[in-house]
Amino acid sequence: MKKDCTVPPDCCVIIEMEPAASLGYRRGVLLNEIEALESLTKAAKTSKMPLDHARELALQMNQEFSSPLVNFADNSSDCDHVFLSRKGKEVATAYWRQFEPVWLDILEERSKHY
């Protein structure tokens, strides 16, 4: 599965990455776009979500995980220049590594019923 795919699956694939910290498809896509674009505004637009929601997701992920995933360049949660922390890159990579086989299993199971 390509990491840059922004068409959400028609079911929710949420993977627990740490105790009490999980990622779903939209969060995974947002992390990819932040890494690629280093702009929350551009990442939100590419991820097809409102900027306020993208900011809220980034802040939520920073609180939920053992260390922040998204760094705000001027240490202000309202700045636009963002980038993934080392932890953010590791979590995003691990999510997509786990997402692909789960999604392929779902597709295979569905194909048996249609």
Secondary structure, DSSP 8 states (H G I E B T S, - for coil): --TT--S--SS---EEEETTEEE-HHHHHHHHHHHHH-BHHHHHHHTTS-HHHHHHHHHHHHHHSSS-SEEETTS-TT-SBEEE-HHHHHHHHHHHHHHHHHHHHHHHHHHHH-
